[in-house]
């Protein structure tokens, strides 16, 4: 090589996305990556989703219920309740109270049709992770033209695996809200708890299937999160489903708002 010559570098290997960028880009680039790089980016995406969910729920308490019992048993003395017992007192008249986690079978029903892009899918995964962090028994159904069962009722699935399954749902097909609701109800029917609750994330605009409001009547309680830009048809359908399901209607004006809205909804999940 002559003194004036300069070395020419070869082609540069593009850097892999990390952090939240990996979660947003995952659906778009996953099929283009070599196996080792694919696993690396997927782990980065899962970690980023869980980190964002934990940031939102770090001060949010898990839903609880008050339980009463008699001595001897677990709990603190409930003096007021004890004093109201007729005299003469017996040991069974000493009343105790304790706070227990509020248990219910919950199904998350996720609209994952063709309009879902990378960041939207990542934010839906964050919202689902919030549900899983705060509630023990969460089934997950995604839907496009047809429903896709991601987590069965009663299935023990780690949080990381739940997030992975949501991130890897292919966004495709049309929007069959009725099909998603029926698949969600099928999971609730096999639940073991007295309280059974559905949580639907959707823009409310169905273009295949039958009337989703009729499917919502099957739920003992169905809360609906209306996501995205206001659309008259979608707004009417979401309100109709919430009313038919005896639940609440929540509004997330964008997918960026969805995790925060779900955080509030979890706190209010057991209210009428």
For each residue, the residues with C-beta under 8 A, 3 or more apart:
1: 5 7
2: 5
3:
4:
5: 1 2
6:
7: 1
8:
9: 12
10:
11:
12: 9
13:
14:
15:
16: 22 33 37 40 41 44
17: 21 22 24 25 29 41 44
18: 21 22 41 44
19: 22 23 44 48
20: 23 24 48 52 122
21: 17 18 24 25
22: 16 17 18 19 25 26 41 42 44 45 48
23: 19 20 26 44 45 46 48 49 122 125 167
24: 17 20 21 118 119 122
25: 17 21 22 28 29 41 118
26: 22 23 29 30 41 42 45 118 121 122 167
27: 30 117 118 121 167 170 171
28: 25 118
29: 17 25 26 32 33 41
30: 26 27 33 38 41 42 168
31:
32: 29
33: 16 29 30 37 38 41
34: 37 38
35: 38 39
36: 39 40
37: 16 33 34 40 41
38: 30 33 34 35 41 42
39: 35 36 42 43
40: 16 36 37 43 44
41: 16 17 18 22 25 26 29 30 33 37 38 44 45
42: 22 26 30 38 39 45 46 164 167
43: 39 40 46 47
44: 16 17 18 19 22 23 40 41 47 48
45: 22 23 26 41 42 48 49 122 167
46: 23 42 43 49 50 160 163 164 167
47: 43 44 50 51
48: 19 20 22 23 44 45 51 52 122
49: 23 45 46 52 53 122 125 126 129 163 167
50: 46 47 53 54 129 159 160 163
51: 47 48 54 55
52: 20 48 49 55 56 126 259
53: 49 50 56 57 126 129 130 133 259
54: 50 51 57 58 133
55: 51 52 58
56: 52 53 60 126 130 259 260 263
57: 53 54 60 130 133 134 263 266
58: 54 55
59:
60: 56 57 134 263 266 267
61: 64 267
62: 101 102 134 135
63: 101 102 134 135 266 267 269 270
64: 61 99 100 101 102
65: 99 100 101 102 270
66: 97 98 99 100
67: 75 97 98 99 100
68: 75 78 81 95 96 97
69: 73 74 75 95 96 97 98
70: 73 91 92 93 94 95 96
71: 91 92 94 95 96
72: 91
73: 69 70 96
74: 69 96 98
75: 67 68 69 78 96 97 98
76: 96 97 98
77: 82 94 95 96
78: 68 75 81 82 95 96 97
79: 82 83
80: 83 84
81: 68 78 84 85 95 97
82: 77 78 79 85 89 93 94 95
83: 79 80
84: 80 81
85: 81 82 89 93 95
86: 93
87:
88:
89: 82 85 93 94
90: 93
91: 70 71 72 94
92: 70 71
93: 70 82 85 86 89 90
94: 70 71 77 82 89 91
95: 68 69 70 71 77 78 81 82 85
96: 68 69 70 71 73 74 75 76 77 78
97: 66 67 68 69 75 76 78 81
98: 66 67 69 74 75 76
99: 64 65 66 67
100: 64 65 66 67 103
101: 62 63 64 65 136
102: 62 63 64 65 195 269 270
103: 100 136 137 193 195
104: 135 137 193 194 195 196 197 269 270
105: 137 139 153 187 188 191 192 193 195 196 197
106: 131 135 137 138 139 196 197 198 199 269
107: 138 139 140 141 153 184 185 187 188 197 198 199
108: 128 131 138 139 140 141 184 199 201
109: 141 142 143 180 181 183 184 198 199 200 201 202
110: 124 128 140 141 142 143 166 169 180 201
111: 116 142 143 175 177 180 200 201 202 203 227
112: 116 121 124 142 143 144 148 169 171
113: 116 143 144 145 171 172 173 174 175
114: 144 171 172 173 174
115: 120 171 175 203
116: 111 112 113 120 121 124 171
117: 27 120 121 171
118: 24 25 26 27 28 121 122
119: 24 122 123 255
120: 115 116 117 123 124 255
121: 26 27 112 116 117 118 124 125 166 167 169 171
122: 20 23 24 26 45 48 49 118 119 125 126 167
123: 119 120 126 127 255 256 258 259
124: 110 112 116 120 121 127 128 166 201 255 258
125: 23 49 121 122 128 129 163 166 167
126: 49 52 53 56 122 123 129 130 258 259
127: 123 124 130 131 201 225 258 259 261 262
128: 108 110 124 125 131 132 138 140 162 163 166
129: 49 50 53 125 126 132 133 159 162 163
130: 53 56 57 126 127 133 134 259 262 263 266
131: 106 108 127 128 134 135 138 199 262 266
132: 128 129 135 138 159 162
133: 53 54 57 129 130 159
134: 57 60 62 63 130 131 266
135: 62 63 104 106 131 132 138 266 269
136: 101 103
137: 103 104 105 106 153 154 191 193
138: 106 107 108 128 131 132 135 151 162
139: 105 106 107 108 149 151 152 153 154 155 184 187 188
140: 107 108 110 128 149 150 151 162 165 166
141: 107 108 109 110 147 148 149 150 180 183 184 187
142: 109 110 111 112 147 148 150 166 169 180
143: 109 110 111 112 113 146 147 148 175 176 177 179 180 183
144: 112 113 114 148 171 172 173 174 175 176
145: 113 172 173 174 176 179 208
146: 143 173 176 179
147: 141 142 143 176 179 180 182 183 184
148: 112 141 142 143 144 169
149: 139 140 141 152 183 187
150: 140 141 142 162 165 166 169
151: 138 139 140 155 157 162 165
152: 139 149 155 187
153: 105 107 137 139 187 188 190 191
154: 137 139 190 191 192
155: 139 151 152
156:
157: 151 161 162 165
158: 161 162
159: 50 129 132 133 162 163
160: 46 50 163 164
161: 157 158 164 165
162: 128 129 132 138 140 150 151 157 158 159 165 166
163: 46 49 50 125 128 129 159 160 166 167
164: 42 46 160 161 167 168
165: 140 150 151 157 161 162 168 169
166: 110 121 124 125 128 140 142 150 162 163 169
167: 23 26 27 42 45 46 49 121 122 125 163 164
168: 30 164 165
169: 110 112 121 142 148 150 165 166
170: 27
171: 27 112 113 114 115 116 117 121 144
172: 113 114 144 145
173: 113 114 144 145 146 176
174: 113 114 144 145 207 208
175: 111 113 115 143 144 202 203 205 206 207 208
176: 143 144 145 146 147 173 179 180 206 208 209
177: 111 143 180 181 200 202 204 206 209 212 215 237 241
178: 181 182 206 209 210 211 212 214 215
179: 143 145 146 147 176 182 183 208 209
180: 109 110 111 141 142 143 147 176 177 183 184 200 202
181: 109 177 178 184 185 198 200 212 215 216 218 219 222 241
182: 147 178 179 185 186 215 218
183: 109 141 143 147 149 179 180 186 187
184: 107 108 109 139 141 147 180 181 187 188 198 200 219
185: 107 181 182 188 189 198 215 218 219
186: 182 183 189 190
187: 105 107 139 141 149 152 153 183 184 190 191
188: 105 107 139 153 184 185 191 196 197 198 219 220
189: 185 186
190: 153 154 186 187
191: 105 137 153 154 187 188 196
192: 105 154
193: 103 104 105 137 196
194: 104
195: 102 103 104 105 220 221 270
196: 104 105 106 188 191 193 219 220 221
197: 104 105 106 107 188 219 220 221 222 223 247 269 270
198: 106 107 109 181 184 185 188 219 221 222 223 245 247
199: 106 107 108 109 131 222 223 225 262 265 269
200: 109 111 177 180 181 184 222 223 224 225 241
201: 108 109 110 111 124 127 225 227 258 262
202: 109 111 175 177 180 224 225 226 227 234 238
203: 111 115 175 226 227 228 229 231 234
204: 177 224 226 231 233 234 235 236 237 238 241
205: 175 231 233 234 237
206: 175 176 177 178 209 212 237
207: 174 175
208: 145 174 175 176 179
209: 176 177 178 179 206 212
210: 178 214 215
211: 178 214 215
212: 177 178 181 206 209 215 216 237 241
213: 216 217 237 240 241 244
214: 178 210 211 217 244
215: 177 178 181 182 185 210 211 212 218
216: 181 212 213 219 222 240 241 242 244 245
217: 213 214 244 245
218: 181 182 185 215
219: 181 184 185 188 196 197 198 216 222 245 246 247
220: 188 195 196 197 246
221: 195 196 197 198 245 246 247 272
222: 181 197 198 199 200 216 219 241 242 244 245 246 247
223: 197 198 199 200 242 245 247 248 249 250 265 269
224: 200 202 204 238 239 241 242 245 247 248 249 250
225: 127 199 200 201 202 250 251 252 258 261 262 265
226: 202 203 204 234 235 238 249 250 251 252
227: 111 201 202 203 252 254 255 258
228: 203 231 234 252 253 254 255
229: 203 253
230: 234 235 253
231: 203 204 205 228 234 235
232: 235 236
233: 204 205 236 237
234: 202 203 204 205 226 228 230 231 237 238
235: 204 226 230 231 232 238 239
236: 204 232 233 239 240
237: 177 204 205 206 212 213 233 234 240 241
238: 202 204 224 226 234 235 241 242 249
239: 224 235 236 242 243 249
240: 213 216 236 237 243 244
241: 177 181 200 204 212 213 216 222 224 237 238 244 245
242: 216 222 223 224 238 239 245 247 248 249
243: 239 240 246
244: 213 214 216 217 222 240 241
245: 198 216 217 219 221 222 223 224 241 242
246: 219 220 221 222 243 272
247: 197 198 219 221 222 223 224 242
248: 223 224 242 265 268 271
249: 223 224 226 238 239 242
250: 223 224 225 226 261 264 265
251: 225 226 261
252: 225 226 227 228 255 257 258 260 261
253: 228 229 230 257
254: 227 228 257 258
255: 119 120 123 124 227 228 252 258
256: 123
257: 252 253 254 260 261
258: 123 124 126 127 201 225 227 252 254 255 261 262
259: 52 53 56 123 126 127 130 262 263
260: 56 252 257 263 264
261: 127 225 250 251 252 257 258 264 265
262: 127 130 131 199 201 225 258 259 265 266
263: 56 57 60 130 259 260 266 267
264: 250 260 261 267 268
265: 199 223 225 248 250 261 262 268 269
266: 57 60 63 130 131 134 135 262 263 269
267: 60 61 63 263 264
268: 248 264 265 271
269: 63 102 104 106 135 197 199 223 265 266
270: 63 65 102 104 195 197
271: 248 268
272: 221 246
